[in-house]
Amino acid sequence: MTPDGLASYPSGHGPKETMIRPVAAMTTRDMTVFARIDHTGAAAKVGMTAPPKAVAIFGNRGPQRH
C-alpha cells in the first residue's frame, strides 16, 4: 500500500545512479536536498547488512528574500 502523494517507480539503474539522477534533477529545479540517508551504509557501520536502500529528503527553498 502506497501512502497518498507518494509515488514509487522501478529503476533500470544501480542504487548509486538511482539516487544521483533525481537529486541532480531536484537541484537543477531550485529544490533543496536537505538530507540523504544511506541505510545500507549505516548498517555496514555497525556490522550489519541491508539491501541497497537510500532516502533523499527534499523540498522547495521557499520565497526568496532580497
N, CA, C and O of each residue as an XYZ file, in Angstrom:
264
protein
N       0.845     -1.184      0.000
C       0.000      0.000      0.000
C       0.887      1.243      0.000
O       1.797      1.357      0.821
N       0.626      2.165     -0.910
C       1.395      3.397     -1.017
C       0.617      4.537     -0.374
O      -0.555      4.734     -0.697
N       1.241      5.296      0.532
C       0.547      6.440      1.145
C       0.166      7.480      0.097
O       0.821      7.591     -0.940
N      -0.890      8.239      0.367
C      -1.321      9.292     -0.551
C      -0.179     10.252     -0.838
O       0.527     10.681      0.074
N      -0.002     10.586     -2.104
C       1.016     11.544     -2.508
C       2.390     10.963     -2.724
O       3.294     11.675     -3.162
N       2.579      9.675     -2.427
C       3.879      9.046     -2.605
C       3.841      8.181     -3.849
O       2.930      7.373     -4.031
N       4.840      8.355     -4.705
C       4.922      7.553     -5.923
C       6.171      6.683     -5.846
O       7.194      7.104     -5.307
N       6.086      5.492     -6.377
C       7.206      4.567     -6.388
C       7.365      4.022     -7.798
O       6.403      3.547     -8.401
N       8.594      4.093     -8.327
C       8.857      3.628     -9.687
C      10.099      2.749     -9.687
O      11.077      3.069     -9.013
N      10.079      1.648    -10.430
C      11.283      0.826    -10.532
C      12.355      1.569    -11.335
O      12.037      2.390    -12.195
N      13.611      1.277    -11.049
C      14.713      1.914    -11.753
C      15.480      0.888    -12.562
O      15.673     -0.248    -12.128
N      15.906      1.291    -13.719
C      16.750      0.437    -14.550
C      18.226      0.663    -14.275
O      19.081      0.135    -14.987
N      18.533      1.453    -13.238
C      19.915      1.783    -12.883
C      20.262      1.157    -11.537
O      19.381      0.716    -10.800
N      21.552      1.124    -11.227
C      22.003      0.637     -9.931
C      21.619      1.612     -8.836
O      21.169      2.720     -9.127
N      21.791      1.215     -7.563
C      21.376      2.065     -6.439
C      22.018      3.448     -6.428
O      21.337      4.444     -6.182
N      23.327      3.520     -6.694
C      24.015      4.816     -6.654
C      23.477      5.756     -7.743
O      23.157      6.913     -7.467
N      23.381      5.257     -8.966
C      22.869      6.068    -10.078
C      21.401      6.438     -9.862
O      20.969      7.528    -10.236
N      20.643      5.531     -9.262
C      19.235      5.806     -8.989
C      19.078      6.993     -8.046
O      18.117      7.751     -8.170
N      20.003      7.168     -7.106
C      19.949      8.317     -6.194
C      20.487      9.579     -6.867
O      19.933     10.662     -6.680
N      21.554      9.450     -7.643
C      22.187     10.611     -8.270
C      21.236     11.316     -9.233
O      21.158     12.544     -9.228
N      20.529     10.580    -10.037
C      19.700     11.181    -11.089
C      18.576     12.070    -10.548
O      18.473     13.216    -10.985
N      17.732     11.610     -9.626
C      16.674     12.510     -9.148
C      17.213     13.666     -8.306
O      16.653     14.762     -8.341
N      18.289     13.440     -7.550
C      18.874     14.522     -6.761
C      19.392     15.616     -7.703
O      19.206     16.802     -7.432
N      20.032     15.229     -8.792
C      20.501     16.207     -9.777
C      19.327     16.964    -10.390
O      19.404     18.177    -10.589
N      18.246     16.255    -10.687
C      17.058     16.909    -11.258
C      16.448     17.897    -10.265
O      15.988     18.969    -10.659
N      16.441     17.544     -8.991
C      15.882     18.446     -7.969
C      16.708     19.725     -7.869
O      16.151     20.822     -7.816
N      18.017     19.591     -7.842
C      18.857     20.779     -7.677
C      18.802     21.683     -8.903
O      18.915     22.901     -8.762
N      18.632     21.130    -10.094
C      18.515     21.979    -11.279
C      17.167     22.690    -11.326
O      16.994     23.639    -12.092
N      16.225     22.247    -10.525
C      14.903     22.887    -10.458
C      14.761     23.748     -9.198
O      13.650     24.020     -8.743
N      15.895     24.170     -8.645
C      15.932     25.044     -7.464
C      15.258     24.445     -6.238
O      14.729     25.177     -5.401
N      15.272     23.134     -6.127
C      14.788     22.491     -4.915
C      15.982     22.237     -4.006
O      17.112     22.125     -4.481
N      15.741     22.148     -2.721
C      16.804     21.901     -1.757
C      16.784     20.440     -1.327
O      15.734     19.914     -0.956
N      17.932     19.788     -1.375
C      18.071     18.448     -0.831
C      18.591     18.637      0.592
O      19.758     18.968      0.797
N      17.723     18.426      1.559
C      18.064     18.659      2.955
C      18.945     17.557      3.529
O      19.818     17.822      4.355
N      18.718     16.327      3.093
C      19.498     15.210      3.626
C      19.427     14.021      2.682
O      18.456     13.844      1.946
N      20.462     13.222      2.720
C      20.486     11.922      2.046
C      20.813     10.892      3.121
O      21.801     11.030      3.842
N      19.996      9.881      3.223
C      20.181      8.850      4.240
C      20.490      7.535      3.530
O      19.673      7.022      2.766
N      21.659      7.007      3.788
C      22.117      5.763      3.188
C      21.917      4.638      4.208
O      22.768      4.419      5.069
N      20.810      3.940      4.109
C      20.512      2.867      5.062
C      21.536      1.735      4.971
O      21.917      1.162      5.991
N      21.979      1.414      3.763
C      22.943      0.337      3.569
C      24.278      0.692      4.212
O      24.877     -0.137      4.897
N      24.746      1.918      3.997
C      25.998      2.366      4.595
C      25.924      2.430      6.112
O      26.878      2.072      6.802
N      24.789      2.886      6.627
C      24.608      2.958      8.083
C      24.640      1.559      8.700
O      25.224      1.358      9.765
N      24.018      0.607      8.034
C      24.031     -0.770      8.539
C      25.453     -1.316      8.552
O      25.857     -1.980      9.506
N      26.209     -1.039      7.498
C      27.590     -1.526      7.410
C      28.452     -0.971      8.544
O      29.329     -1.670      9.050
N      28.212      0.269      8.944
C      28.999      0.894     10.011
C      28.839      0.198     11.360
O      29.712      0.297     12.223
N      27.726     -0.504     11.538
C      27.513     -1.218     12.809
C      27.589     -2.737     12.623
O      27.091     -3.506     13.445
N      28.228     -3.148     11.517
C      28.460     -4.568     11.287
C      27.259     -5.352     10.797
O      27.232     -6.578     10.900
N      26.273     -4.663     10.270
C      25.079     -5.341      9.758
C      25.032     -5.209      8.239
O      25.782     -4.428      7.654
N      24.158     -5.969      7.611
C      23.946     -5.844      6.174
C      22.511     -5.425      5.922
O      21.607     -5.739      6.696
N      22.322     -4.720      4.839
C      20.982     -4.292      4.435
C      20.965     -4.205      2.914
O      21.990     -3.902      2.303
N      19.822     -4.467      2.298
C      19.751     -4.324      0.843
C      19.979     -2.858      0.460
O      19.796     -1.973      1.296
N      20.375     -2.587     -0.786
C      20.602     -1.206     -1.216
C      19.343     -0.357     -1.012
O      18.318     -0.585     -1.655
N      19.437      0.609     -0.122
C      18.293      1.481      0.144
C      18.806      2.821      0.636
O      19.667      2.887      1.513
N      18.266      3.894      0.061
C      18.634      5.250      0.460
C      17.415      6.144      0.321
O      16.488      5.842     -0.431
N      17.431      7.247      1.054
C      16.318      8.197      1.042
C      16.890      9.594      0.844
O      17.912      9.938      1.438
N      16.243     10.390      0.020
C      16.600     11.807     -0.122
C      15.425     12.623      0.414
O      14.280     12.425      0.008
N      15.723     13.532      1.320
C      14.695     14.430      1.863
C      14.869     15.769      1.161
O      15.939     16.376      1.228
N      13.834     16.223      0.498
C      13.945     17.428     -0.312
C      12.714     18.296     -0.190
O      11.673     17.854      0.297
N      12.835     19.526     -0.631
C      11.697     20.436     -0.603
C      11.991     21.719     -1.347
O      13.079     21.910     -1.890
N      11.021     22.576     -1.362
C      11.136     23.870     -2.010
C      11.928     24.807     -1.096
O      11.781     24.756      0.125
N      12.747     25.641     -1.671
C      13.535     26.586     -0.876
C      12.673     27.664     -0.253
O      13.111     28.345      0.674
N      11.486     27.827     -0.733
C      10.602     28.863     -0.185
C      10.820     30.194     -0.884
O      11.628     30.300     -1.806
N      10.095     31.201     -0.436
C      10.194     32.503     -1.091
C      11.601     33.088     -0.951
O      12.226     32.980      0.103
N      12.080     33.697     -2.008
C      13.384     34.335     -1.992
C      13.255     35.737     -1.392
O      12.381     36.513     -1.777
N      14.125     36.038     -0.462
C      14.126     37.364      0.160
C      15.362     38.111     -0.293
O      16.460     37.555     -0.335
N      15.179     39.346     -0.624
C      16.321     40.161     -1.098
C      16.589     41.279     -0.133
O      17.504     42.074     -0.348
